[in-house]
Structure formats: C-alpha cells, structure tokens
C-alpha cells in the first residue's frame, strides 16, 4: 500500500513529532480534533487557547509586579499632565510642542492637514496611548517572551482599530475630500463597501480581477510542459537567444503560492528576463492539492518536486550542471534537497540561489506570534478535518502582520475617501489562492518552524541527518528590507550554517515586491557583499555597515553572478524535452496553475 495515501483514521497517528496514539484512543483524539476544527471555523484559524495563555501569563505577572504597576501609573500621570499642557497651549492659539512622533514606518499621519487642530491633538493623544501600552506589555517581570510578544501585538492591533484615521469625523483627509467633492466621495465609498460585501457574500472575485488571466496577460512567457507527475508540472521556457549559457536554471517556487509570481506581466517577469539574458530556464508549477492529498509529506515535495525536476533537466541537458533557485518555502525545500544531494555525493548543482528563504527558524520574525505548540495543534485539527490548509485560512494572520497597510489603509482609501485602488498584476496573483496538504504542512510547522531541525542538524532525509554545511557550491541569497514573512535577519542566518561562498543581497521592498524588482522600476536599491568560504562570519548589522549600496534592480547583478559561475562558452539551446521520460506535454503555463 502507498503510505502517502492513508485512510483518515490514520491521520492522527501520522502527525509528526507527536506522541504515538494507541488504536483504542484514536476515536477520542478524533473528537479533540473535531472540536478544535469547529472552533477554528469561528475564530479565523487563530487558537483561542494560545491567546488566552499569552494574556493570562502577562496579566498574572503584571498583577504580581507592584514596581511595574507603579511605573505604569507614574507614566500615565506624566502623560496626562503633558496632554493637559498641550491643550492649554492649543486653546490659546500657541504652538504646542509635539508629545510623540509616529514611527518612520507609520504613514497614517503624514499629510500636512494632520498638523491642524483638533486633529493634531487627537493624533498626539493616540500616539501617547500607543507608547503607554507598549510600556505596559513589555518588561513585565516573569512573562514568557513569546507571550509578551503576543500581548504587545494584540494591544497594537486593538489600538489600530480605534486610530483616528479610521473614522470619518476624526480624519481631516476624509473631511477635506468630502468637502472638495461635495459629498460624492462619501457616496462612492458607501457604494464600494456595499459592492465588496455583495461580492464576498456571493463568493465573487475582487473588483478588477477579471482584467487578469493566467495565460492571457499573466504567465505568458513562451514554453512547454516537459514533465508531469502527481505533484508538479515542469515548464521549459523557449530560448530567446541563438546561443545560451550551458548550465540551465531550475526555479523552485513556494507551494503556498502559484509559480507565476515570477512570471507576471511581460515587463516584470523574472523568468522572461532570465530567458532574454541567454539562460535556459525550467520552473516547477505545483499542483493545487485537494483533500485526497492529505498525507503527502514534506519529503514527497522533495522527491516528486525538486528531485524529479532535476532528473528531467538532466535528461534534457545531459552532463550539464544546474543553477538551482528557490523562492520562499521553495528555497527552504531546495536547501534540504541540496544538502541531501551533497551528503549523497550528487554533484549536479552548479550553484544555489535563495530568495527570501529561511534555513534557520530561531528568529523568524512576527510570524512566530501565530506559531506555537497550541496554535500548531489548532491548525493541525483544522487540516485534519478537511485534509488541507486553504490560503484564505492563513490570510487573516498575514494581513494582521501588516494591518495598517493591508487592512486599515484600504478601508480608509476605498470606503472613507471613496477612491477604489486599481487592481494590479501582483494583487491579482495574490488573490489566486492555493492549498497545502495536512501532513506536509504539519511537518513543516513542527520540524522546521517549531523545532528548527534543519539548522540544528536533526532533519533527516532517507534516514540520515542533512547539513547545510555540506553544500559546497556557491550561494546567492536575497533578503528584503520589509519582509514580514522571512525577515532578512533570519534569512541572513545562513551565513552561520554554511562554509561555502555566499553573496548576500539586501534589497528594498517586501517579501513579494522586493523579489519582483525588475530593472527600470523606480525607487529601487540594494546592498551587496560577498563572503568567501574562509572569511570570518559577522552579524547582520556589521554586514550592513560594510556592504556596498547600489541603486536599481538586483536582477542584473544576479544574472551576472550566474554567468560568472557558468561555462565561458555559450552553446546552442537544448531541445524542448528529450529522452528518458521527458516529452512535450503541452504549452506553458500548463494545467496545474489553472486549478482553483
């Protein structure tokens, strides 16, 4: 029997890193999972138990800390005095010294109209309240650091809800816009809100999404599907130059996203750019799994994904080494595969490039707020009930990480100002949801995220632990400045895991926009530094101080690096598909990317 496809009753036992469950106890564990899955449908996938533990830990320790209580009371009295003084100056028409300044990343109060009263007073009072709550949720003696982070994050989310920017009569920009349009902006905003509610209720796509179509104006770089199995289609892109670099490029995207983030519109397609620079490019397109795939494991993704793709490329371009590239989770998977290959003496890789990909999860940023043992069990129960985790069941957590940018600014812009934000290709791609199978995602969360097995040398492939240190080919690693999913300080930790040459790039932008950073895109910059295998490793801040800042896109730097690590002589493009099981199965973008 194929162990990848187990009956549902075995799913509880199949969950990795959990205590073995006797057969007699399976019905009781199933009841626990069913209860958690029911709650998950009501809570948006966030574990009430995890939140309650965090707030209880903070509150109990705060109640037992008279010094901290006196500190907060003293701070509150000082703030009240400062606010009273501000009001006195403002009532006299005098200039009042600012009580607080928004953080550099806070764009809510940038408009000049926020410097007029009473809006300036409301802004200042809000910012002072933010500062007080930050002090209240930090530095409480005895509180677990993770729980402290959760409470601080929760307090910040609550304050964001009541920010003066979110209400029409306390937001001067909204009032100004309403006056300029004689109230039409208000009517338009109400219309936008009603339209979005109607679309959500009837499961219709967002406004403007019908302007974009995969294979129409998205993912249109010419190519052929040259391999297909249960989990992937492998696309080989048609050459755009008469001669190409001998070593082909394999792209391993994340299965949490559809691959065409790297082949959006023609002007910002990384794949098209590579082909035009004379590279032979292959890209994995992951199948959007269903409930029947519940027991696909993380190693299935390695074998049926990365290794199957490498085998196909080796059949099409025999005796050529391969530049392997991984993005996000695809980069983590590629790191595992490359380490396993190195340990087994498989020398098919010419280099490894990792884009916004973590290999050490000890400091994964704010995403760890949603990942602890309680939350993972909660997610496992939700996946257990349906066989997979849907993208919309994770969307809430990702939006909360950037709530001002992804939630409140949109509400203000679309509903209060009445200005509908136009749909763009990146937003259309983001709305194209995917799913992840129960067992694989559970293994990822427990073995990599919670237990950090890869960085600690405990992650096993074929019964043997793998080590990133065994990867001897050069690495090109990209982190992005405003990444809320794979923070660049976390991505940078590969320096501590590897003994090979590393070229590290820190680019402007976030997790997606920092990677989709085509030449000619305005306001782009990056910093670059090469660390040789025998160089001393330094921390991220020391690296930043010595890195070389550059303007523009990092893409040309990467393609130049690939060329420098390739054979000097260019060759005729390899055939589209070849022997040993590789054949043309259809045109790009294939069929898997179209699965809803």
Buried (B, 14 or more C-beta within 10 A) or exposed (E): EEEBEBEBEEBBBBBBBBEEBEEEEBEEBBEEBEEBBEBBEEBEBBBBEBBEBBBEBBEEBBEEBEEBBEBBEEBBEEBEEBBEEBBEEBEEEEEBEEBBEBEEEEEBBEBEEBEEEEBBBBBBBBBBBBBBBBBBBBEBEEBBEBBBBBBBBBBBEEBBEEBBBBEBEBBBBBBBBBEEBEEEBBEBBEEBBEBBEEBEEEEEEBBBBEEBEBBEBBBBBEBBBBBBBEBBBBBBBBBBBEEBBBBBBBBBBBBBBBBBBBBBBEEBBBBBBBBBBBBBBBBBBBBBBEBEBBBBBBBBBBBBBBBBBBBBBBBBBEEBBBBBBBBBBBBBBBBBBBBBBBBEEEEBBBBBBBBBBBBBBEEBBBBBBBBBEBBBBBBBBBBBBBBBBBBEBBBBBBEBBBBBBBBBBBBBBBBBBBBBEEBBBBBBBBBBBBBBBBBBBBBBBBBBBBBBBBBEBEBEBEEEBBBBBBBBBBBBBBBBBBBBBBBBBBBBBBBBBBBBBBBBBBBBBBBBBBBBBBEEBEEBBBBBBBBEEEEEEBEBEEBBEEBEEBEBBBBEBBBEBBBEBBEEEBBEBBEBBBEEEBBBBEBBBBBBBBBE
